[in-house]
């Protein structure tokens, strides 16, 4: 086995004999080398075992890490699946939004087209409005011109009618005055009874003329109000005294402490006119009731009579100027009353069953 230790090979191919001492030396060296090798092998074995243990520990750690990574992978898988589901939902939503965007885009285009059409139509409307405005101005000018012409013609008609009526109404009292004067001139000596009769006729004729003239002047006059505070019953009582009603006319005035702030002279004239009209409607035989009501800021005064009432065809015209159903009179009495009441900021109306004139007057405090 160790024959190669017995001979040395030299280049000259000469065989050299090795003596025993040299052989013993090589054996010792080999033995030492073998022991050393065994020692190194043991160390290597120990190192290998240590390395094996380390590798086992690493393997265990790797397994633990692998398990952790596996768990993490499972968690990540779930998250990925969730994200995939979310992505799918988002994809669906994106598709829906895309469709909506497309629809909105179509609608925007339609709206733009519609806006363009509307703009064109609006321009046409504006042009039409301008044309209509010009036509309106022209019509207004023509209406104003025609209105002024109509007012002038109405004024002339009223003046003509008023002049005609006054001439007719004044002719009778003037004829009475003329006849009485002629009789008094022809009769040099008149008894006292005759003088009283003739003077009475003269007085009544003059009174009628004065009444006609006063009505016309009052209708055409526009004066400022002289406001004074007074009781309503005070004005009505004074109107009753001014009216000089006969004993067959019973006037009942409702008791009231209500006060108003008015032009006393004008309102008293209104009350007198209404009371006289009521007495005439009952032919000076009957009852007139005057009712007074508080309506907050306004006073309501109602003149109610027991007469036959106002004909329905006449009712809408009773406050018109120059309208009258009487044989004598200007037809200005109720028109003047309405004008005075409205000048105070009030109103007047009439109704039947029973015949009642209702006045609303602001207290004006």
Backbone torsions as a table, in degrees:
resi	resn	phi	psi	omega
1	UNK	NA	-39.5	-178.8
2	UNK	-107.5	35.1	-177.7
3	UNK	-63.9	-26.5	-177.7
4	UNK	-73.9	-12.0	173.6
5	UNK	-84.5	-12.4	-176.2
6	UNK	-84.6	-27.6	-177.5
7	UNK	-125.4	149.7	171.4
8	UNK	-108.0	136.8	179.5
9	UNK	-101.1	127.8	-177.7
10	UNK	-115.6	160.3	-178.1
11	UNK	-60.9	-32.2	-177.7
12	UNK	-80.2	10.0	177.8
13	UNK	57.5	33.5	178.9
14	UNK	-97.6	140.3	-179.5
15	UNK	-93.2	128.0	-179.6
16	UNK	-112.9	132.4	179.0
17	UNK	-83.1	138.6	179.7
18	UNK	-107.2	134.7	-176.0
19	UNK	-85.8	167.3	-175.8
20	UNK	-66.1	-39.0	178.3
21	UNK	-60.3	-40.0	179.0
22	UNK	-65.7	-39.3	178.8
23	UNK	-61.5	-40.8	178.4
24	UNK	-64.9	-37.4	-179.0
25	UNK	-67.0	-41.6	179.2
26	UNK	-65.4	-36.7	-179.4
27	UNK	-65.6	-40.0	179.3
28	UNK	-65.3	-41.2	179.1
29	UNK	-62.8	-42.7	-178.2
30	UNK	-65.5	-39.6	179.4
31	UNK	-63.0	-44.7	178.8
32	UNK	-62.8	-38.8	179.5
33	UNK	-65.5	-40.5	-179.3
34	UNK	-64.7	-44.0	178.6
35	UNK	-61.5	-41.3	178.9
36	UNK	-63.7	-40.0	-179.7
37	UNK	-64.0	-42.0	179.5
38	UNK	-63.1	-42.2	179.1
39	UNK	-61.1	-44.5	179.8
40	UNK	-64.6	-36.4	178.4
41	UNK	-64.9	-41.9	178.6
42	UNK	-61.9	-43.2	177.7
43	UNK	-62.4	-40.9	179.9
44	UNK	-64.2	-40.3	179.0
45	UNK	-61.0	-44.3	-179.9
46	UNK	-61.5	-43.5	179.5
47	UNK	-64.0	-39.6	179.7
48	UNK	-63.7	-42.1	178.7
49	UNK	-62.5	-44.4	178.6
50	UNK	-60.6	-43.2	178.9
51	UNK	-63.5	-36.7	178.0
52	UNK	-63.0	-44.4	177.3
53	UNK	-61.1	-44.1	178.4
54	UNK	-60.1	-42.3	179.6
55	UNK	-65.3	-37.8	177.9
56	UNK	-62.3	-44.8	178.9
57	UNK	-62.5	-42.0	177.2
58	UNK	-62.3	-38.5	179.2
59	UNK	-63.8	-43.3	178.8
60	UNK	-61.9	-45.3	178.6
61	UNK	-61.8	-39.1	179.5
62	UNK	-63.9	-40.7	178.2
63	UNK	-61.8	-43.6	179.5
64	UNK	-62.1	-45.8	178.5
65	UNK	-61.8	-39.5	-179.6
66	UNK	-62.5	-42.6	178.1
67	UNK	-62.0	-42.5	178.2
68	UNK	-62.0	-45.0	179.3
69	UNK	-62.8	-37.6	178.5
70	UNK	-61.8	-46.3	177.0
71	UNK	-60.8	-44.8	177.8
72	UNK	-59.6	-40.2	179.1
73	UNK	-63.2	-40.7	177.5
74	UNK	-61.5	-44.5	177.6
75	UNK	-61.5	-43.4	178.9
76	UNK	-64.8	-36.2	179.1
77	UNK	-62.2	-44.8	178.7
78	UNK	-62.1	-44.1	178.9
79	UNK	-63.1	-40.1	179.1
80	UNK	-63.4	-42.6	178.1
81	UNK	-61.9	-42.2	177.6
82	UNK	-61.2	-44.8	179.9
83	UNK	-65.0	-35.9	176.9
84	UNK	-63.4	-44.1	176.9
85	UNK	-61.7	-43.4	178.8
86	UNK	-63.2	-39.1	178.8
87	UNK	-63.8	-41.1	177.9
88	UNK	-62.8	-44.1	177.6
89	UNK	-61.3	-42.8	178.8
90	UNK	-64.1	-36.1	178.5
91	UNK	-64.0	-43.8	177.6
92	UNK	-62.2	-45.9	178.9
93	UNK	-61.5	-40.1	178.1
94	UNK	-61.9	-40.3	177.5
95	UNK	-63.4	-42.6	177.8
96	UNK	-62.6	-44.9	179.2
97	UNK	-62.9	-36.3	178.7
98	UNK	-63.7	-43.2	177.1
99	UNK	-62.5	-44.7	178.4
100	UNK	-60.9	-42.3	178.4
101	UNK	-61.0	-41.3	178.0
102	UNK	-63.8	-42.4	178.1
103	UNK	-63.4	-43.5	178.9
104	UNK	-63.1	-37.2	178.7
105	UNK	-64.6	-42.5	176.5
106	UNK	-62.0	-44.0	-179.6
107	UNK	-64.2	-39.0	178.6
108	UNK	-61.7	-42.7	178.7
109	UNK	-63.5	-43.0	178.1
110	UNK	-62.8	-42.9	178.9
111	UNK	-63.4	-39.3	177.6
112	UNK	-62.8	-42.3	177.3
113	UNK	-64.0	-43.1	179.1
114	UNK	-63.7	-42.2	178.1
115	UNK	-60.8	-40.4	177.8
116	UNK	-62.6	-43.8	178.0
117	UNK	-64.3	-43.1	179.7
118	UNK	-62.9	-39.5	179.1
119	UNK	-61.7	-43.0	178.4
120	UNK	-64.3	-44.6	179.0
121	UNK	-63.6	-38.2	179.1
122	UNK	-63.7	-40.7	176.9
123	UNK	-61.3	-40.2	177.4
124	UNK	-64.2	-41.9	179.8
125	UNK	-63.1	-42.9	179.2
126	UNK	-60.5	-44.1	177.7
127	UNK	-61.6	-42.1	180.0
128	UNK	-65.3	-39.6	178.6
129	UNK	-62.7	-39.8	178.3
130	UNK	-63.8	-42.1	177.8
131	UNK	-62.8	-44.2	179.5
132	UNK	-64.7	-36.6	178.7
133	UNK	-63.4	-42.6	177.3
134	UNK	-63.3	-43.6	177.8
135	UNK	-63.1	-39.5	178.7
136	UNK	-62.2	-44.6	178.9
137	UNK	-60.6	-43.5	179.1
138	UNK	-62.7	-43.7	178.9
139	UNK	-63.8	-41.0	179.3
140	UNK	-62.1	-42.6	178.0
141	UNK	-62.4	-43.2	179.6
142	UNK	-66.3	-39.9	178.5
143	UNK	-64.2	-44.0	179.2
144	UNK	-60.9	-42.4	179.0
145	UNK	-62.9	-47.3	-179.9
146	UNK	-64.7	-36.9	179.3
147	UNK	-64.3	-44.9	178.0
148	UNK	-61.1	-42.2	177.8
149	UNK	-63.2	-41.4	-180.0
150	UNK	-65.8	-42.8	178.8
151	UNK	-61.5	-43.5	178.9
152	UNK	-61.6	-44.3	-179.5
153	UNK	-66.7	-37.6	178.1
154	UNK	-65.9	-41.9	178.6
155	UNK	-61.4	-43.7	179.1
156	UNK	-64.2	-39.4	179.0
157	UNK	-64.9	-42.8	179.2
158	UNK	-64.2	-43.5	179.7
159	UNK	-62.1	-42.9	179.7
160	UNK	-64.1	-44.2	179.7
161	UNK	-65.9	-42.6	179.4
162	UNK	-63.0	-42.6	179.4
163	UNK	-63.5	-41.6	179.5
164	UNK	-64.3	-43.9	-178.7
165	UNK	-67.5	-40.7	179.7
166	UNK	-64.5	-40.8	178.4
167	UNK	-60.8	-41.7	179.1
168	UNK	-67.7	-44.9	-177.2
169	UNK	-71.2	-31.6	-179.2
170	UNK	-80.7	-22.2	-177.7
171	UNK	-61.1	-42.4	-177.7
172	UNK	-64.6	-53.6	179.2
173	UNK	-64.3	-31.7	177.6
174	UNK	-68.6	-39.0	176.2
175	UNK	-63.0	-39.3	177.8
176	UNK	-62.0	-45.6	179.9
177	UNK	-61.9	-44.4	-179.8
178	UNK	-61.1	-45.5	-179.3
179	UNK	-64.0	-42.8	-179.7
180	UNK	-64.0	-42.9	180.0
181	UNK	-63.0	-42.9	179.2
182	UNK	-62.4	-42.5	178.6
183	UNK	-63.0	-43.3	-178.0
184	UNK	-68.3	-31.3	177.8
185	UNK	-71.8	-40.1	-177.9
186	UNK	-72.6	-33.4	178.5
187	UNK	-94.9	105.8	-178.9
188	UNK	-68.4	-37.5	-178.2
189	UNK	-116.6	119.0	179.4
190	UNK	-118.1	137.1	175.5
191	UNK	-70.8	161.7	-178.4
192	UNK	-61.6	-40.7	-179.8
193	UNK	-61.5	-40.9	179.5
194	UNK	-66.6	-41.9	178.7
195	UNK	-60.3	-41.9	179.7
196	UNK	-61.6	-43.2	179.4
197	UNK	-63.1	-49.1	-177.4
198	UNK	-65.5	-41.7	178.0
199	UNK	-65.3	-35.0	176.2
200	UNK	-63.4	-42.8	177.1
201	UNK	-62.4	-43.4	178.0
202	UNK	-61.5	-43.3	-177.9
203	UNK	-62.8	-45.6	-179.8
204	UNK	-65.6	-39.4	178.8
205	UNK	-64.2	-44.9	178.8
206	UNK	-64.0	-37.9	179.6
207	UNK	-62.6	-41.7	179.0
208	UNK	-64.0	-43.1	177.9
209	UNK	-62.2	-44.8	-179.8
210	UNK	-61.1	-41.4	179.5
211	UNK	-63.4	-42.5	178.7
212	UNK	-61.3	-47.3	-178.3
213	UNK	-64.7	-43.1	-179.5
214	UNK	-61.9	-40.9	178.8
215	UNK	-61.3	-44.9	-179.6
216	UNK	-64.6	-44.3	179.9
217	UNK	-64.2	-41.5	-179.3
218	UNK	-65.7	-38.4	179.9
219	UNK	-66.2	-39.7	-177.4
220	UNK	-85.4	-8.8	-175.7
221	UNK	-92.6	139.7	175.5
222	UNK	-128.1	98.5	-176.3
223	UNK	-111.4	159.7	177.6
224	UNK	-72.1	150.8	179.3
225	UNK	-79.8	136.8	174.1
226	UNK	-105.5	88.4	-171.3
227	UNK	-76.1	134.1	176.0
228	UNK	-142.0	147.9	179.0
229	UNK	-88.5	130.5	-179.1
230	UNK	-155.3	164.5	175.9
231	UNK	-79.4	142.5	179.5
232	UNK	-63.5	-41.9	-179.0
233	UNK	-62.1	-30.0	178.6
234	UNK	-65.1	-43.5	179.6
235	UNK	-66.2	-41.3	-178.6
236	UNK	-66.7	-41.5	178.8
237	UNK	-61.3	-41.0	179.1
238	UNK	-66.5	-36.7	177.9
239	UNK	-65.6	-36.4	177.4
240	UNK	-63.9	-41.4	179.3
241	UNK	-66.5	-39.8	-179.4
242	UNK	-67.2	-32.7	-176.5
243	UNK	-71.6	-22.9	177.7
244	UNK	52.5	56.9	-176.7
245	UNK	-79.3	152.2	179.5
246	UNK	-73.2	172.2	-177.4
247	UNK	-71.5	-17.2	-179.8
248	UNK	-83.8	-3.7	176.8
249	UNK	-102.5	114.0	-179.9
250	UNK	-98.9	121.2	-178.6
251	UNK	-113.0	118.1	178.9
252	UNK	-105.0	120.3	-179.4
253	UNK	-109.2	121.5	-179.8
254	UNK	-67.1	132.9	-177.9
255	UNK	-69.8	133.3	-179.8
256	UNK	-159.1	144.8	176.6
257	UNK	-101.9	9.1	-175.9
258	UNK	-66.5	138.7	179.6
259	UNK	-117.4	152.2	176.3
260	UNK	-136.2	157.9	179.8
261	UNK	-108.8	99.0	-171.7
262	UNK	-140.9	172.7	169.7
263	UNK	-80.0	104.6	-170.9
264	UNK	-58.9	-42.0	-177.1
265	UNK	-62.7	-43.5	-176.7
266	UNK	-71.9	-43.6	-179.2
267	UNK	-67.7	-36.0	176.0
268	UNK	-62.6	-38.8	177.4
269	UNK	-63.9	-37.8	177.6
270	UNK	-63.3	-49.2	-179.5
271	UNK	-60.8	-40.9	179.5
272	UNK	-61.7	-44.8	-179.3
273	UNK	-61.4	-44.2	-179.1
274	UNK	-66.2	-39.3	178.9
275	UNK	-66.9	-40.7	178.8
276	UNK	-64.3	-44.2	177.7
277	UNK	-60.3	-42.4	179.2
278	UNK	-63.0	-42.1	179.0
279	UNK	-63.8	-38.6	178.8
280	UNK	-68.2	-36.0	-178.8
281	UNK	-68.0	-28.0	177.8
282	UNK	-97.7	8.5	178.9
283	UNK	55.4	41.1	175.9
284	UNK	59.2	24.4	174.3
285	UNK	-140.9	109.0	-179.5
286	UNK	151.8	-159.7	-173.3
287	UNK	-124.7	140.0	173.4
288	UNK	-122.5	123.9	177.9
289	UNK	-109.3	131.0	177.7
290	UNK	-113.7	115.5	-177.8
291	UNK	-108.4	142.0	-178.5
292	UNK	-124.8	127.2	-177.8
293	UNK	-131.0	143.4	178.0
294	UNK	-94.2	122.2	-179.4
295	UNK	-122.1	51.6	179.6
296	UNK	74.8	-111.2	-179.1
297	UNK	-79.2	-7.4	-176.8
298	UNK	-120.2	154.2	171.7
299	UNK	-108.5	135.3	178.7
300	UNK	-110.6	122.7	178.0
301	UNK	-120.4	122.4	-177.5
302	UNK	-116.1	127.6	176.8
303	UNK	-105.4	110.2	-174.4
304	UNK	-116.6	130.3	179.6
305	UNK	-124.2	167.2	-176.7
306	UNK	-97.9	22.1	-178.2
307	UNK	-75.8	-178.8	-176.4
308	UNK	-73.2	-13.3	179.5
309	UNK	101.5	170.6	-178.9
310	UNK	-97.2	128.5	178.4
311	UNK	-55.5	142.5	-175.8
312	UNK	-62.3	-33.7	179.6
313	UNK	-74.2	-17.8	-179.5
314	UNK	-91.9	-29.8	-173.5
315	UNK	-49.2	-46.9	-177.6
316	UNK	-67.1	-13.6	-172.7
317	UNK	-107.1	-3.8	-168.2
318	UNK	-63.6	-23.6	-179.9
319	UNK	-98.1	2.9	178.2
320	UNK	-73.2	142.0	177.0
321	UNK	-62.3	140.9	174.8
322	UNK	71.8	4.1	177.6
323	UNK	-89.9	127.2	178.1
324	UNK	-153.3	150.8	175.5
325	UNK	-109.2	5.0	-177.5
326	UNK	-92.3	156.0	177.5
327	UNK	-68.6	-36.5	178.1
328	UNK	-119.4	148.6	179.0
329	UNK	129.4	157.0	-177.3
330	UNK	-89.4	-16.7	-174.4
331	UNK	76.7	20.8	-179.0
332	UNK	-108.7	-7.9	-172.9
333	UNK	-58.9	-58.2	-178.8
334	UNK	-68.3	-32.1	176.4
335	UNK	-62.9	-41.5	177.8
336	UNK	-65.5	-41.5	178.4
337	UNK	-58.4	-46.7	180.0
338	UNK	-61.0	-41.4	-179.9
339	UNK	-63.3	-43.6	-179.2
340	UNK	-66.9	-43.9	-180.0
341	UNK	-62.3	-44.1	179.9
342	UNK	-68.0	-30.8	176.2
343	UNK	-63.6	-29.6	176.6
344	UNK	-84.7	-0.7	-179.2
345	UNK	85.8	17.1	-178.9
346	UNK	-108.0	-163.5	-179.9
347	UNK	-149.8	158.8	178.7
348	UNK	-137.7	140.1	179.8
349	UNK	-146.3	165.1	-179.2
350	UNK	-133.5	152.4	176.9
351	UNK	-150.3	166.7	178.7
352	UNK	-107.5	173.4	175.5
353	UNK	57.5	69.4	-9.0
354	UNK	-82.7	170.3	179.1
355	UNK	-64.4	120.5	-174.9
356	UNK	-140.7	131.1	170.1
357	UNK	-103.6	122.5	-175.0
358	UNK	-111.3	122.6	179.7
359	UNK	-110.8	133.1	171.6
360	UNK	-113.1	120.3	-179.6
361	UNK	-123.8	127.8	173.5
362	UNK	-64.0	141.1	177.7
363	UNK	-66.8	-29.0	173.7
364	UNK	59.9	39.1	176.1
365	UNK	-89.7	NA	NA
